[in-house]
Amino acid sequence: MKAVCQRVSEASVKVEGHCVGEIQAGILILLGIGPQDNASIAKALALKIAGLRIFPDEADRMNLSLQDTGGGCLIVSQFTLYGDCKKGRRPFFGGAADPQLATELCDVFAESMRELIDNVETGEFGASMEVSLVNDGPVTLVLDSDELGLS
């Protein structure tokens, strides 16, 4: 599982011109699912992200987590995080999970985040989405469950 986490002052996602999810201060998560991923990895990654200390404290140091600040979380599925660009110029997406598994694990991830924080919004799996954000900092982190030892 791969997640690109961006600290935002606001973020939203639209499908066919209609807003399906939006948050104010918090984290926008672009979430990619691989074929080897499972529910325990999704839950562990949610716990990791909810506890990341990437928000400023009163001394303006990154010491607070999403759980500490009460911020929101916007989750957008992104199979292109598994794009392989090693050969040629057209990315190969065969490393991404099949849609059925990916849908299931995106739901597990979102539910796990809802158990940890109050404000969780999502995009629409498989839809063509327009994502808008104001990156705060900017702070952007890439998390890979394999590299984190979550698998």
Secondary structure as the mmCIF struct_conf table of DSSP 4:
data_model
#
loop_
_struct_conf.conf_type_id
_struct_conf.id
_struct_conf.beg_label_comp_id
_struct_conf.beg_label_asym_id
_struct_conf.beg_label_seq_id
_struct_conf.end_label_comp_id
_struct_conf.end_label_asym_id
_struct_conf.end_label_seq_id
STRN STRN1 LYS A 2 VAL A 15
TURN_TY1_P TURN_TY1_P1 GLU A 16 GLY A 17
STRN STRN2 HIS A 18 ILE A 23
BEND BEND1 GLN A 24 ALA A 25
STRN STRN3 GLY A 26 GLY A 32
TURN_TY1_P TURN_TY1_P2 PRO A 35 GLN A 36
HELX_RH_AL_P HELX_RH_AL_P1 ALA A 39 ALA A 50
TURN_TY1_P TURN_TY1_P3 GLY A 51 GLY A 51
STRN STRN4 PHE A 55 PRO A 56
TURN_TY1_P TURN_TY1_P4 GLU A 58 ALA A 59
BEND BEND2 ASP A 60 ASP A 60
STRN STRN5 MET A 62 LEU A 64
HELX_RH_AL_P HELX_RH_AL_P2 LEU A 66 THR A 69
TURN_TY1_P TURN_TY1_P5 GLY A 70 GLY A 70
STRN STRN6 GLY A 72 SER A 77
HELX_RH_3T_P HELX_RH_3T_P1 PHE A 79 TYR A 82
STRN STRN7 ASP A 84 ASP A 84
BEND BEND3 LYS A 86 ARG A 90
STRN STRN8 PHE A 92 PHE A 92
TURN_TY1_P TURN_TY1_P6 GLY A 94 GLY A 95
BEND BEND4 ALA A 96 ALA A 96
HELX_LH_PP_P HELX_LH_PP_P1 ALA A 97 ASP A 98
HELX_RH_AL_P HELX_RH_AL_P3 PRO A 99 LEU A 116
BEND BEND5 ASP A 118 ASP A 118
STRN STRN9 VAL A 120 THR A 122
TURN_TY1_P TURN_TY1_P7 PHE A 125 GLY A 126
BEND BEND6 ALA A 127 ALA A 127
STRN STRN10 MET A 129 ASP A 144
HELX_RH_AL_P HELX_RH_AL_P4 SER A 145 LEU A 148
TURN_TY1_P TURN_TY1_P8 GLY A 149 GLY A 149
#
